[in-house]
């Protein structure tokens, strides 16, 4: 029996990315996940559509492109957003933002001016004056220009100015520029007040969850009610830990293309943070759950009737701190519980758990039911951690993630089933019905394996799985554990990585795997098969297949010809050629046995 160890401490290799105001892919995201849209700072403000709802701008018309080639720098992409309003008068024209030597312009004023609304009275300011270098630069950077009392003037010069600078032009009615500025600033203040009120409400919700000692489920429920949709917490590789929201909202979220067919969130293709609404994915948002330098997963929100704003993402970021507290608390408790569980299961697999009655009672106290028909399932990653270039911390993190995946996948189907991650493997005691045959057992275990494996990605590693024969007593656990270990080891040799093997399917390979020196096996194959032991000649593989089918059919030439789709005479020719190379195996049963064993050994990998 191999040595097993206690669960390692919970660690994850990924570190959180620096927070930005624009959406950015996670560190593990592929290049395909990066949006092809230009990066743009997403801010809260008034859109042009919202401006047209103001009384002073009722009936105003919008002209000109939302972006264009004018000026000495490209305009910010996306629809204009207004966060401030300015009256264009003689004082503004003397030193507009962007004029040579203007204070603060080089240190960021120009970027901030991209959200400014310029209000112009055509009776006081002419288009010619706005074509002066300093004013033209500021006009290019503005979100839009409002031309008030435009009814009595020729708008063509203003429209041409907008085309030249790539700035939208709003032609208003009889309202004065001062009134437009006042109403825009008032609307901005109302919006900011509403945002602050919403932030305060969100703060009270998060404080309430913390003070009540709530967990991840409580947090998700409160967020789902506040945001109006579905919320989820996933592991770093996308497995859903908990979720909340209306059934229809949850179903709509799981139907999105960001989930694979196993229900895993495809984290490697999903950016975290605020998203550009033009990308078509702004109705969902992801933020990292980080405690110190450990990445514990993702907090996700999905809505169906609106785009999630930068303020919503900021709320999720604050909620992620609460989630980190809840996860850290749960991990502290589970670390202690996991230690005792791992020690008990290690003793049970080693035959040191006491009498069957004592072991059943002990397992029941730990929340497990082992007083039933069970099979032992052993899962090992195909990567050899003893010969890896990874750091010990990264190996421990990956093994912990692998164990969590098994615990979650099995726990959904059978909460009373023991599942423990050791230093080299994950061991699960899978309950099976009394009348279940081997095929039914493999189907049930295969369902769990598919969930753990998912569709790949998310930092996952391939793994092989071995399944023991069913047992009806705890006393038989050590023998069943040995069977599962043999199944996973020999199964990987036979089928390669990601093998799923039952102990009863090993056959003669079970005995062959007990030979410690693979050099002896290779020498036996070379001596028995001669030139057929290698693939130096392409024909050798075909001849080995012909020999194998002949032996399997007990030298039935007609049946072999049918299976291989050969003409009878062609097969006779091949048999004669094989006997010239290997000897009279058709008439010598001892030689046939020797060749059959050599073919089985040749089939094993790593020999």
C-alpha positions as CSV (number, residue, x, y, z in Angstrom):
1,X,0.0,0.0,0.0
2,X,1.4,3.4,-0.8
3,X,1.8,6.1,1.8
4,X,-1.0,8.6,2.2
5,X,-0.8,11.9,3.8
6,X,-3.0,14.6,5.4
7,X,-4.6,17.3,3.3
8,X,-2.1,20.0,2.4
9,X,-2.8,23.6,3.4
10,X,-5.1,25.5,1.1
11,X,-3.0,27.5,-1.3
12,X,-3.5,28.8,-4.8
13,X,-0.9,29.8,-7.3
14,X,-2.7,32.6,-9.0
15,X,-2.2,36.1,-7.8
16,X,-4.9,38.8,-8.3
17,X,-4.4,41.2,-11.2
18,X,-4.0,44.9,-10.5
19,X,-7.4,46.6,-10.5
20,X,-8.2,48.8,-13.5
21,X,-11.2,50.7,-14.5
22,X,-11.5,49.0,-17.9
23,X,-12.2,45.3,-18.4
24,X,-9.1,43.2,-18.5
25,X,-8.6,39.4,-18.9
26,X,-7.6,37.3,-16.0
27,X,-3.9,36.2,-15.8
28,X,-4.8,32.7,-17.1
29,X,-7.0,34.0,-19.9
30,X,-6.0,33.1,-23.4
31,X,-5.3,35.8,-26.0
32,X,-8.6,35.0,-27.6
33,X,-10.3,36.3,-24.5
34,X,-9.0,39.8,-25.0
35,X,-11.5,42.1,-26.5
36,X,-10.8,43.5,-29.9
37,X,-12.6,46.7,-28.9
38,X,-10.4,49.7,-28.0
39,X,-9.9,50.1,-24.2
40,X,-12.1,52.9,-22.9
41,X,-12.5,54.2,-19.4
42,X,-16.1,53.5,-18.4
43,X,-17.6,56.2,-16.2
44,X,-20.9,57.1,-14.7
45,X,-22.5,60.1,-16.3
46,X,-25.3,61.2,-18.6
47,X,-25.6,59.9,-22.2
48,X,-26.8,62.1,-25.0
49,X,-30.1,60.2,-24.9
50,X,-30.6,61.2,-21.3
51,X,-29.7,64.8,-22.1
52,X,-32.4,65.1,-24.6
53,X,-34.9,64.3,-21.9
54,X,-34.1,67.6,-20.1
55,X,-36.7,70.4,-20.6
56,X,-34.1,72.8,-22.0
57,X,-33.1,70.3,-24.6
58,X,-36.5,69.0,-25.5
59,X,-36.8,68.8,-29.3
60,X,-33.0,69.2,-29.8
61,X,-31.5,67.4,-32.7
62,X,-28.1,65.6,-32.7
63,X,-25.8,65.9,-35.7
64,X,-22.4,64.8,-36.6
65,X,-20.4,61.6,-35.9
66,X,-19.7,60.3,-32.4
67,X,-16.0,59.8,-33.4
68,X,-13.9,61.2,-36.2
69,X,-10.5,61.9,-37.5
70,X,-10.4,65.6,-36.5
71,X,-7.9,67.0,-34.1
72,X,-4.5,65.8,-33.2
73,X,-5.5,62.6,-31.3
74,X,-8.3,60.0,-31.7
75,X,-11.5,60.5,-29.7
76,X,-12.4,58.0,-27.1
77,X,-14.4,55.2,-28.6
78,X,-17.9,54.5,-27.7
79,X,-21.0,56.7,-27.1
80,X,-20.2,60.0,-25.4
81,X,-20.8,60.3,-21.7
82,X,-21.2,63.7,-20.0
83,X,-19.9,64.2,-16.4
84,X,-19.6,68.1,-16.5
85,X,-21.0,71.1,-18.4
86,X,-19.3,74.3,-19.3
87,X,-20.5,77.6,-20.7
88,X,-18.5,78.8,-23.7
89,X,-18.0,82.5,-23.4
90,X,-15.3,85.1,-23.8
91,X,-13.6,84.1,-20.5
92,X,-13.5,80.5,-21.7
93,X,-12.2,81.5,-25.1
94,X,-9.2,83.3,-23.5
95,X,-7.8,80.1,-22.0
96,X,-9.8,77.0,-23.0
97,X,-8.6,73.5,-21.9
98,X,-6.1,72.5,-24.5
99,X,-4.6,76.0,-25.1
100,X,-0.8,76.2,-25.1
101,X,0.4,76.6,-21.5
102,X,-3.0,75.8,-20.0
103,X,-2.5,74.7,-16.4
104,X,-3.1,71.0,-15.8
105,X,-3.7,70.2,-19.4
106,X,-0.6,68.0,-19.8
107,X,-1.3,66.3,-16.5
108,X,-4.7,64.8,-17.3
109,X,-7.1,67.6,-17.9
110,X,-7.5,66.7,-21.5
111,X,-8.5,63.1,-20.6
112,X,-11.1,64.5,-18.1
113,X,-12.3,67.0,-20.7
114,X,-13.5,64.0,-22.8
115,X,-16.7,63.9,-20.8
116,X,-17.4,67.7,-20.9
117,X,-20.5,69.2,-22.5
118,X,-19.8,72.6,-24.1
119,X,-22.8,75.0,-24.3
120,X,-22.5,77.8,-26.9
121,X,-24.8,80.8,-27.6
122,X,-24.3,81.5,-31.3
123,X,-25.2,85.1,-30.7
124,X,-22.2,85.5,-28.5
125,X,-19.6,83.1,-30.0
126,X,-19.1,82.3,-33.6
127,X,-17.9,79.1,-35.2
128,X,-14.8,80.9,-36.5
129,X,-13.6,81.7,-32.9
130,X,-13.9,78.0,-32.0
131,X,-11.6,77.1,-34.9
132,X,-8.7,78.8,-33.2
133,X,-6.0,76.3,-32.1
134,X,-6.7,76.2,-28.4
135,X,-10.5,76.2,-28.7
136,X,-10.4,73.6,-31.5
137,X,-8.4,71.2,-29.4
138,X,-10.8,71.5,-26.5
139,X,-13.8,71.1,-28.9
140,X,-12.2,67.9,-30.2
141,X,-11.9,66.5,-26.7
142,X,-15.5,67.4,-25.6
143,X,-18.3,64.9,-25.4
144,X,-20.6,67.1,-27.4
145,X,-21.4,70.7,-28.2
146,X,-24.8,72.2,-27.5
147,X,-25.7,75.2,-29.7
148,X,-28.6,77.1,-28.0
149,X,-31.1,79.4,-29.7
150,X,-30.1,77.9,-33.0
151,X,-33.5,78.6,-34.6
152,X,-32.5,82.0,-35.9
153,X,-29.0,81.1,-37.1
154,X,-27.6,79.1,-40.0
155,X,-26.6,75.8,-38.5
156,X,-24.4,74.7,-41.4
157,X,-21.2,76.3,-40.0
158,X,-21.7,74.6,-36.6
159,X,-22.4,71.2,-38.3
160,X,-19.2,71.7,-40.4
161,X,-17.3,72.4,-37.2
162,X,-18.6,69.2,-35.7
163,X,-17.6,67.2,-38.8
164,X,-14.2,68.7,-38.7
165,X,-13.5,67.8,-35.0
166,X,-15.6,64.6,-34.9
167,X,-17.7,66.1,-32.1
168,X,-21.5,65.6,-31.9
169,X,-23.5,68.8,-32.2
170,X,-26.9,69.3,-30.5
171,X,-29.0,72.1,-32.0
172,X,-31.3,73.3,-29.2
173,X,-34.4,75.5,-29.4
174,X,-35.0,78.8,-27.5
175,X,-33.3,77.8,-24.2
176,X,-30.3,79.8,-23.2
177,X,-26.9,78.3,-22.7
178,X,-27.0,79.2,-19.0
179,X,-30.2,77.3,-18.5
180,X,-28.8,74.2,-20.3
181,X,-25.7,74.2,-18.1
182,X,-27.8,74.6,-15.0
183,X,-30.1,71.7,-15.9
184,X,-27.2,69.4,-16.9
185,X,-25.4,70.1,-13.7
186,X,-28.6,69.5,-11.7
187,X,-29.2,66.2,-13.5
188,X,-25.6,65.2,-12.7
189,X,-26.1,66.0,-9.1
190,X,-29.3,64.0,-9.0
191,X,-27.5,61.1,-10.5
192,X,-24.6,61.2,-8.1
193,X,-27.1,61.4,-5.2
194,X,-28.9,58.3,-6.4
195,X,-25.5,56.6,-6.8
196,X,-24.5,57.5,-3.3
197,X,-27.9,56.3,-2.0
198,X,-27.4,53.0,-3.8
199,X,-23.9,52.6,-2.5
200,X,-25.1,53.2,1.1
201,X,-27.8,50.6,0.6
202,X,-25.2,48.1,-0.7
203,X,-22.9,49.0,2.2
204,X,-25.7,48.2,4.7
205,X,-26.4,44.9,3.0
206,X,-22.7,43.8,3.1
207,X,-22.3,45.0,6.7
208,X,-25.4,43.0,7.7
209,X,-24.0,39.8,6.1
210,X,-20.7,40.2,8.0
211,X,-22.3,41.0,11.4
212,X,-24.7,38.1,11.0
213,X,-21.9,35.7,10.3
214,X,-23.4,34.8,6.9
215,X,-21.7,32.5,4.5
216,X,-21.4,32.5,0.7
217,X,-25.0,31.5,0.2
218,X,-26.3,34.4,2.2
219,X,-24.1,36.9,0.4
220,X,-25.2,35.6,-3.0
221,X,-28.9,35.8,-2.0
222,X,-28.6,39.4,-0.9
223,X,-26.6,40.4,-4.0
224,X,-29.1,38.7,-6.3
225,X,-32.0,40.6,-4.7
226,X,-30.1,43.9,-4.9
227,X,-28.8,43.6,-8.5
228,X,-31.9,41.8,-9.8
229,X,-30.5,38.7,-11.4
230,X,-28.4,35.7,-10.5
231,X,-25.1,35.6,-8.5
232,X,-22.6,32.9,-8.1
233,X,-19.3,32.0,-6.4
234,X,-17.0,29.8,-8.4
235,X,-13.6,28.2,-7.8
236,X,-10.6,29.6,-9.6
237,X,-11.1,27.2,-12.4
238,X,-14.9,27.9,-12.7
239,X,-16.8,25.2,-10.8
240,X,-19.9,26.7,-9.2
241,X,-19.6,26.6,-5.4
242,X,-22.9,28.4,-4.6
243,X,-25.5,30.4,-6.5
244,X,-28.6,32.4,-5.8
245,X,-31.4,34.1,-7.7
246,X,-34.7,33.3,-9.3
247,X,-34.9,30.0,-11.0
248,X,-35.5,31.6,-14.4
249,X,-32.5,33.9,-13.9
250,X,-30.2,31.0,-12.9
251,X,-31.3,29.0,-15.9
252,X,-30.7,31.9,-18.2
253,X,-27.2,32.4,-16.7
254,X,-26.3,28.7,-17.1
255,X,-27.4,28.8,-20.7
256,X,-24.8,31.4,-21.6
257,X,-21.8,30.6,-23.8
258,X,-19.5,31.3,-20.9
259,X,-20.4,27.9,-19.3
260,X,-19.3,24.6,-20.8
261,X,-21.6,21.6,-21.0
262,X,-20.6,20.4,-17.6
263,X,-21.7,23.6,-16.0
264,X,-18.2,25.0,-15.5
265,X,-17.6,28.7,-16.0
266,X,-14.9,29.1,-18.7
267,X,-12.8,31.4,-16.6
268,X,-9.9,31.3,-19.1
269,X,-12.1,33.2,-21.6
270,X,-13.9,35.6,-19.2
271,X,-12.3,38.9,-18.3
272,X,-12.8,40.4,-14.8
273,X,-13.9,43.9,-14.0
274,X,-16.0,46.4,-15.9
275,X,-16.9,45.5,-19.5
276,X,-17.4,47.7,-22.5
277,X,-21.1,47.6,-23.3
278,X,-20.3,47.4,-27.0
279,X,-18.8,43.9,-26.5
280,X,-22.2,42.3,-26.0
281,X,-21.2,40.7,-22.6
282,X,-21.9,43.7,-20.3
283,X,-24.8,41.9,-18.7
284,X,-22.4,39.7,-16.7
285,X,-19.5,40.7,-14.5
286,X,-16.8,38.8,-12.6
287,X,-14.5,39.9,-9.9
288,X,-11.8,38.0,-8.0
289,X,-12.1,36.8,-4.4
290,X,-8.8,37.5,-2.9
291,X,-7.5,37.2,0.6
292,X,-3.9,38.5,1.0
293,X,-2.1,36.9,-1.9
294,X,-4.4,33.9,-2.3
295,X,-7.0,33.8,-5.1
296,X,-10.0,31.9,-3.8
297,X,-12.2,32.1,-6.8
298,X,-14.7,34.4,-8.6
299,X,-17.8,36.3,-7.6
300,X,-20.1,36.6,-10.6
301,X,-23.3,38.5,-11.4
302,X,-25.7,37.9,-14.3
303,X,-28.7,40.2,-15.2
304,X,-31.0,40.0,-18.2
305,X,-32.5,43.5,-18.5
306,X,-29.6,45.9,-18.4
307,X,-25.8,46.3,-18.6
308,X,-23.9,46.1,-15.4
309,X,-22.2,49.5,-14.7
310,X,-18.9,50.4,-13.1
311,X,-20.8,51.0,-9.9
312,X,-22.2,47.5,-10.0
313,X,-18.7,46.1,-10.5
314,X,-17.5,48.2,-7.6
315,X,-20.2,46.7,-5.4
316,X,-19.1,43.2,-6.5
317,X,-15.5,44.1,-5.6
318,X,-16.6,45.1,-2.1
319,X,-18.8,42.0,-1.8
320,X,-15.8,39.9,-2.9
321,X,-14.0,41.1,0.3
322,X,-17.0,39.7,2.3
323,X,-16.8,36.5,0.3
324,X,-13.1,36.2,1.1
325,X,-13.9,36.5,4.8
326,X,-16.5,33.8,4.5
327,X,-14.2,31.5,2.5
328,X,-11.4,32.0,4.9
329,X,-13.6,31.1,7.9
330,X,-15.0,28.0,6.2
331,X,-11.5,26.9,5.2
332,X,-10.3,27.3,8.8
333,X,-13.1,25.1,10.0
334,X,-12.8,22.6,7.2
335,X,-9.0,22.4,7.6
336,X,-9.4,21.1,11.2
337,X,-12.3,18.8,10.1
338,X,-10.3,17.6,7.1
339,X,-7.3,16.7,9.2
340,X,-9.4,14.3,11.3
341,X,-11.3,12.9,8.3
342,X,-8.1,12.3,6.4
343,X,-6.5,10.5,9.3
344,X,-9.6,8.3,9.8
345,X,-9.8,7.3,6.1
346,X,-6.1,6.7,6.0
347,X,-6.4,4.3,9.0
348,X,-9.5,2.7,7.4
349,X,-7.6,2.1,4.1
350,X,-4.7,0.7,6.1
351,X,-6.9,-1.6,8.2
352,X,-6.2,0.3,11.5
353,X,-9.7,1.8,12.1
354,X,-10.7,-0.8,14.7
355,X,-13.6,-3.1,14.4
356,X,-16.1,-2.6,11.5
357,X,-18.7,-1.4,14.1
358,X,-16.3,1.2,15.5
359,X,-15.2,2.4,12.1
360,X,-18.9,2.8,11.0
361,X,-19.7,4.8,14.1
362,X,-16.5,7.0,13.7
363,X,-17.4,7.7,10.1
364,X,-21.0,8.6,11.1
365,X,-19.6,11.2,13.6
366,X,-17.6,12.7,10.7
367,X,-20.7,12.9,8.5
368,X,-20.0,9.9,6.4
369,X,-22.0,6.7,5.8
370,X,-19.7,3.6,5.1
371,X,-22.2,1.0,6.3
372,X,-23.3,0.1,2.8
373,X,-22.1,-1.5,-0.4
374,X,-19.1,0.5,-1.7
375,X,-16.4,0.7,-4.3
376,X,-13.1,2.4,-3.7
377,X,-12.2,5.0,-6.4
378,X,-8.7,6.3,-6.6
379,X,-7.8,9.3,-8.9
380,X,-4.2,10.3,-9.7
381,X,-3.0,13.2,-11.8
382,X,-1.1,11.9,-14.9
383,X,1.6,14.5,-14.3
384,X,4.5,13.1,-12.2
385,X,4.9,15.7,-9.5
386,X,8.2,14.1,-8.3
387,X,9.7,15.1,-11.7
388,X,8.0,18.4,-12.3
389,X,9.5,21.8,-12.8
390,X,6.7,23.4,-10.7
391,X,7.4,24.8,-7.3
392,X,6.2,22.8,-4.2
393,X,3.7,25.5,-3.5
394,X,2.2,25.3,-7.0
395,X,2.0,21.5,-6.8
396,X,0.2,21.7,-3.5
397,X,-2.2,24.3,-4.9
398,X,-3.0,22.2,-7.9
399,X,-3.5,19.0,-5.8
400,X,-5.8,21.0,-3.4
401,X,-7.8,22.2,-6.4
402,X,-8.0,18.7,-7.7
403,X,-9.3,17.4,-4.3
404,X,-11.9,20.2,-4.1
405,X,-13.2,19.3,-7.5
406,X,-13.8,15.7,-6.5
407,X,-15.3,16.7,-3.1
408,X,-17.8,19.0,-4.9
409,X,-18.6,16.6,-7.7
410,X,-19.2,13.6,-5.4
411,X,-21.0,15.7,-2.7
412,X,-23.7,16.9,-5.1
413,X,-24.6,13.2,-5.8
414,X,-24.0,11.7,-2.4
415,X,-23.3,14.1,0.5
416,X,-22.5,11.1,2.8
417,X,-19.8,9.7,0.6
418,X,-16.2,10.0,2.0
419,X,-13.9,11.9,-0.3
420,X,-10.4,12.9,0.8
421,X,-7.5,14.4,-1.1
422,X,-4.1,13.0,-0.1
423,X,-0.6,14.2,-1.2
424,X,-0.6,12.0,-4.3
425,X,-4.2,11.0,-4.9
426,X,-7.9,11.5,-4.2
427,X,-9.7,8.6,-2.7
428,X,-13.6,8.3,-2.7
429,X,-15.8,5.6,-1.3
430,X,-18.6,5.5,-3.9
431,X,-21.9,3.8,-2.9
432,X,-23.4,1.3,-5.4
433,X,-26.7,-0.5,-5.4
434,X,-26.6,-4.2,-4.3
435,X,-27.7,-5.3,-7.7
436,X,-25.3,-3.1,-9.7
437,X,-23.0,-4.9,-12.1
438,X,-19.6,-3.7,-13.3
439,X,-21.0,-1.8,-16.2
440,X,-23.5,0.1,-14.0
441,X,-20.7,1.0,-11.5
442,X,-18.5,2.3,-14.3
443,X,-21.3,4.4,-15.7
444,X,-21.9,6.0,-12.2
445,X,-18.2,6.7,-11.6
446,X,-17.7,7.9,-15.2
447,X,-20.4,10.6,-14.6
448,X,-18.4,11.9,-11.7
449,X,-15.1,11.8,-13.6
450,X,-16.7,13.8,-16.5
451,X,-17.8,16.5,-14.1
452,X,-14.4,16.7,-12.5
453,X,-12.6,16.7,-15.9
454,X,-15.1,19.1,-17.5
455,X,-14.2,20.3,-21.0
456,X,-10.6,21.1,-19.9
457,X,-9.1,24.5,-19.2
458,X,-9.1,26.5,-16.0
459,X,-5.7,25.2,-15.0
460,X,-6.8,21.6,-14.9
461,X,-4.5,18.6,-15.3
462,X,-5.4,15.2,-16.8
463,X,-5.9,12.4,-14.4
464,X,-6.5,8.6,-14.4
465,X,-9.0,6.8,-12.3
466,X,-9.1,3.2,-10.9
467,X,-12.2,1.4,-9.5
468,X,-12.2,-1.6,-7.1
469,X,-14.6,-4.5,-6.9
470,X,-17.7,-3.8,-4.6
471,X,-17.3,-4.5,-0.9
472,X,-19.9,-5.0,1.8
473,X,-17.8,-4.6,4.9
474,X,-15.4,-2.0,6.2
475,X,-13.0,-4.8,6.9
476,X,-12.5,-5.3,3.1
477,X,-11.5,-1.6,2.6
478,X,-7.7,-2.3,2.5
479,X,-8.0,-5.0,-0.2
480,X,-10.4,-2.8,-2.2
481,X,-7.9,0.1,-1.9
482,X,-5.1,-2.1,-3.3
483,X,-7.4,-3.1,-6.2
484,X,-8.1,0.6,-7.0
485,X,-4.4,1.4,-6.9
486,X,-3.6,-1.4,-9.3
487,X,-6.5,-0.4,-11.6
488,X,-5.3,3.2,-11.9
489,X,-1.6,2.2,-12.4
490,X,-2.1,-0.5,-14.9
491,X,-5.0,1.3,-16.6
492,X,-2.7,4.3,-17.4
493,X,-0.1,1.8,-18.8
494,X,-2.8,0.3,-21.1
495,X,-4.8,3.3,-22.2
496,X,-2.6,6.2,-21.5
497,X,-3.5,9.5,-19.7
498,X,-7.1,10.0,-18.6
499,X,-7.8,6.3,-18.3
500,X,-10.8,5.0,-16.3
501,X,-10.3,1.4,-15.4
502,X,-12.1,-1.2,-13.3
503,X,-10.0,-3.8,-11.5
504,X,-11.9,-6.7,-13.2
505,X,-10.9,-5.3,-16.6
506,X,-7.2,-5.8,-15.9
507,X,-7.1,-9.5,-16.7
508,X,-3.6,-10.9,-17.3
509,X,-2.2,-7.4,-17.1
510,X,-2.7,-7.5,-13.4
511,X,-0.1,-10.2,-13.1
512,X,2.2,-8.6,-15.6
513,X,2.2,-5.4,-13.6
514,X,3.6,-7.2,-10.6
515,X,7.0,-7.8,-12.4
516,X,9.2,-5.1,-10.9
517,X,11.8,-4.9,-13.7
518,X,10.4,-3.7,-17.0
519,X,13.7,-4.6,-18.7
520,X,12.9,-8.3,-18.2
521,X,9.5,-7.7,-19.9
522,X,11.1,-5.9,-22.8
523,X,13.6,-8.7,-23.3
524,X,10.8,-11.3,-23.2
525,X,8.9,-9.4,-25.9
526,X,12.0,-9.0,-28.1
527,X,12.9,-12.7,-27.8
528,X,9.3,-13.9,-28.4
529,X,8.2,-11.6,-31.2
530,X,11.5,-11.2,-32.9
531,X,11.3,-8.5,-35.6
532,X,7.6,-7.9,-34.8
533,X,8.6,-6.4,-31.4
534,X,9.5,-3.1,-33.2
535,X,7.8,-0.8,-35.7
536,X,10.8,-0.3,-37.8
537,X,8.8,-1.7,-40.8
538,X,5.2,-0.5,-41.2
539,X,4.1,-4.0,-42.0
540,X,5.0,-5.2,-38.5
541,X,2.0,-3.5,-36.8
542,X,-0.4,-5.2,-39.3
543,X,1.2,-8.6,-38.7
544,X,1.0,-8.2,-34.9
545,X,-2.7,-7.4,-35.2
546,X,-3.3,-10.4,-37.4
547,X,-1.5,-12.6,-34.9
548,X,-3.4,-11.2,-32.0
549,X,-6.8,-11.8,-33.7
550,X,-5.8,-15.3,-34.7
551,X,-4.9,-16.2,-31.1
552,X,-8.1,-14.5,-29.8
553,X,-10.3,-16.6,-32.1
554,X,-8.4,-19.8,-31.2
555,X,-6.8,-20.1,-34.6
556,X,-10.2,-19.9,-36.5
557,X,-9.0,-18.7,-39.9
558,X,-12.5,-18.0,-41.3
559,X,-13.5,-15.9,-38.3
560,X,-10.2,-14.0,-38.3
561,X,-10.6,-13.3,-42.1
562,X,-14.1,-11.9,-41.4
563,X,-13.0,-9.7,-38.5
564,X,-10.0,-8.3,-40.4
565,X,-11.9,-8.0,-43.7
566,X,-9.2,-10.2,-45.5
567,X,-9.8,-12.7,-48.2
568,X,-9.3,-16.3,-46.9
569,X,-6.3,-16.9,-49.2
570,X,-4.7,-13.6,-48.1
571,X,-5.0,-14.6,-44.5
572,X,-3.4,-18.0,-45.3
573,X,-0.5,-16.2,-46.9
574,X,-0.1,-14.0,-43.8
575,X,-0.2,-17.1,-41.5
576,X,2.6,-18.7,-43.5
577,X,4.7,-15.6,-43.3
578,X,4.1,-15.3,-39.5
579,X,5.2,-19.0,-39.0
580,X,8.4,-18.4,-41.0
581,X,9.2,-15.5,-38.6
582,X,7.9,-16.9,-35.3
583,X,7.7,-20.7,-35.6
584,X,4.8,-23.2,-35.9
585,X,2.5,-21.4,-33.5
586,X,-0.6,-22.9,-35.3
587,X,0.4,-26.4,-34.1
588,X,2.3,-25.6,-30.9
589,X,0.1,-24.5,-28.0
590,X,3.0,-23.6,-25.8
591,X,4.4,-21.2,-28.5
592,X,0.9,-19.7,-28.9
593,X,0.8,-19.0,-25.1
594,X,4.2,-17.5,-25.2
595,X,3.2,-15.2,-28.2
596,X,-0.1,-14.3,-26.5
597,X,1.8,-13.1,-23.4
598,X,4.3,-11.2,-25.4
599,X,1.5,-9.4,-27.3
600,X,-0.1,-8.5,-24.0
601,X,3.2,-7.1,-22.6
602,X,3.8,-5.2,-25.9
603,X,0.4,-3.6,-25.4
604,X,1.4,-2.2,-22.0
605,X,2.8,1.3,-22.1
606,X,6.1,2.2,-20.5
607,X,7.6,-1.2,-21.1
